[in-house]
């Protein structure tokens, strides 16, 4: 837990520094509110770096189990099989395999060596498989059958993840389409309807007040300030993007945090589209 705090703390500090700089630059513009989103970008990047690392470990762990199963089926004992697999390239998992092989060769029992090697790996899938392997060995199962079942289990989990991703693609596309339709509605309101409202004649407050001339003079002198619709609509788009992204992430990857990338995509593309169209087509 402390390692995660230190890891994300560094990225959070970078994000806060970026937010301060962005706020200083944008404080007198309609985009000042976007500076509060800047800290999310480094945190999101850090999350996906760690997530990609865990995904790589899980994929290579399946390959490792498959290679280990083949060696055991060929009649190689577990110590020699681990020594042979330690020579293979399993990406970021290679260092763990080498540690496991070294511990078993030193005489540490396989179950204990597995626990010591993978206890700090931040992957629920790997920890679950290690637990199943150790419990099966305690119950008297043989290595070859246990690794065969474990390999099939990992393949099934990966297949289910891919199926879920394929089925939710249409929902993600629909969410993006609805968001951009929302942005286009805002653009249409500002281009076509806001000028119509501004051209309406002012209300005769003198008549409503019963002909009180003093009140009429005061109202005539004090004209209502002009509303900055661009600033309000920009804030509306920002809020919509911040909430739409996590919902898309929950639908597609069952994680609100994973939706931060969608928030960044929606926010950057929608603001660029909105500002470009308004600057070109909106009445001056």
N, C-alpha and C positions, 0 to 999 in steps of 0.2 A: 504493500500500500504506500509506503514511504517513497519507493522508487517511482510509482505513478505520480505522486504529488510533486516530486522533484522534476520529473519529465514534463508534465503539463505546466508546472509553475514557470519554467523557463520560457515556454511558448506564450503563456499568459502575460508575462512581463514584456515580451516583445510586442504583443498585441496592444497592451496599454500604452506603451511608448508610441506606437503608430497611431493610436486613437488621439493622443494629445496633439501630435503633429498635424493630423488631419483636421482636428477641431480648430486649431490656430489658423490653418489655411482657409477653411470653409466657414468660419463662424459668421461671416456677414453675407452668406449666400443661402439659397434655398436648400442646399445640400448639407447643411451643418449637422442635421440629424444622422446622416450616414456615417459620421465619425464614430458613433456609438456601436456601429456594426463591425468596425475594423478589428476589435479584439477577437471576434469570432473566426476570422480568417486563419490566423496562426493556429488557434486551437483545433479548428477543423482539419488543417493540414497535418498537425501532430496526430490527431485521431486516426487519420487515414494511413499515415506512415506506420503506426503501431498495428492497425488493422491489417494492412498488407503484409506486415511481418508475420503476424499470427496465421494468416491465410497460407503464406508460404510454408510455415512450419507444419501446418496440418496436411497440406498436399504432399510434402516430402515425407511426412511420417507414414502416410499410406504406402508410398513407394518403398520406404525402409522395411515396413512390415511384410510387404510382398516379397522383397529380396530375401529377407530373413526366412520366410516360409519356404522359398525355393531351396535355400541351402539346407534347411532342416530336412526337407523331403529327400535331398540327395544323400543324407546320412551324416552330415557334418554336425558335430556337437555344438552346443550353444555358445561356448567360449570362442571357438574357432570361427563360427558363423559371424559373431559380432566383430571379430578382428578383421574378417574379410569385408564386411559391409562398411567398416570404418574407413576403408580405403576409397569408397565411392564418394561421389560429390552429391550431397543432398542440400546444397545451398546453405541457408542459415541454420539448418538442423545438423549439419556435419559435426559441429563442435560438440553437440550433445551426444551424438553417436560415439565419437571418439572417447568422451568421458565415460560413457556406459561400458564400452569395450575394455577400457583400462581398469575400471573398478571390478568387473567380473574376472579379468585375468589375474588381479591381485587376490582373488579368493572371496570377494564380497558376494553374498548370495544375490541371485538375479533379481528377486523381488525388492530387496533393500536397495540395490544399485539403481533400479528403475525409479523408485521413489525419490532417492537423493538426486538423481540426474534431472528429473522432470518436475520437481516440486515447485520450482520458480518460473516455470513456463506459463505464461498468461493465456492459456488456451483451455477452455472447458472440455473440448472434444478430446484433446490429448490426455488430460487428467482423467477423464472418464474411461478411456481405453486402458490406461495404465492400471487403474483401479480394477477393471474387469479382468485383465491379464493376471494380476497378482492374486485376486480372489479365486480365479479358476485354477491357478497353479496350487494354491493351498488346498483346494478341493480335490486335487489329484489328477487334473487334466494334463495332457501331454502338450509339449511346445508346438508341434506342428499343427495340431487341430486348433489350438487357441489362436495362433497367429493367422490361420486361414479364416476363422470366424471374424477376427478383429479387422482384417483387410476388407472382407465383405461388408462389414458394418460401416467403415469409413466411406467406401464407395457408395453405399446406399445413402448416407447422409449428404454427400456431395451431389448425388443425383437429385435428391429431393430439393436441395437449395437451388439447383439450376432450373428445376421444374417450377418452383415458386417464382423465380425471377422471370421466367418466360410468361407465366400466367398474369403477372402483375404489370407487364409492359404496357398493355392497353390502358390500364388504370392510370399509369404515369403519364402517358400521352394525353389522355383526357384531362388530367389535372393541369398540365401545361397549357392546353388549348383554352380551358376555362379561365386561367389566369390572364392570358394574353387578350382574350375577349373582354375581360374586365378592364384591362389597360386601354383597349381601343374605345370602350364606352366612355372612359374618362376623357380621352382625347377628343371624341366627338362632342361631349358636353362642353369642353372648353372652347372648341373651335366654332361650334354652331349655336349653342344655347346661351353661353355666357355673354357674348356680344348683344344678343337679343334682350337679355335682362338689363344690361348696362344702358341700352338705348331707351328703356322705358322712362317716361316723364316722372319727375319726383312727385311724391304725394303732397297734396295741398293741406298741410297741417293747420294753416290759418283757418280754413273753413271748418275743419274738424274741431278746432278749439273754440268755435263759436264766434269767429271774427275778431279775436283778440289781436290787435295790430302789433303790440309789443312782442308777443310770442312769435308772430310771423316774422318780424324783423330779426329776432335772435336766430330762428331756424334758417332764415335765408343767409345770414352771415356765417353760420356754422354748417358747412357742407360735410356730409358723411365721408369718411376716409375711404379710398378705393381699396377693394379687397384684392389681395395677392393670391389669385387662384392657383397659380403655378406652385407656390410654396405649399399650399394646403393639399393639392393633389399629389405632389411629390411625397409628402408624409404619408398619405393614404396608400400609395403604392409600396412604400417601404414597409409599413405595418402588414399589409397583405402578403408581401413576399416572405416576411419573417415567420408568419404563421402557416403559410402554404407549404414551405419547404419541409418542416418537421412532419407534417401530415403525409406528404409524399414519401418521406423516408420511412414512416411507420408502415405504410401500405406496401412498399417495395421490399424493404429489408428488415421490417419489424423493429426499427430503431429510430427514435426521434433525433438522436445525435447524428445518425447517418443522413438525415434530411437537411443538415446544414449546407451541404454542397448544393442542394437544389435551391436553397434560399439565396446563396451567392449567385448562382446562375440566373435565377429569376430576377433578382435585384439588379444585377449589372445589365442584363439585356433589356429589361423593361424600362429602366431609367434612361438608358442610351436611346431607345426607341422613342420614348415620351419626349425627352428634351429635343431630339432632332426634329420630330414632327411639329412640335409646338413652335420651335424657333423658325421653322419654314412656313407654316400654314396659319398659325394663330394671328389674328388681327393685332396690329401694334397699338 
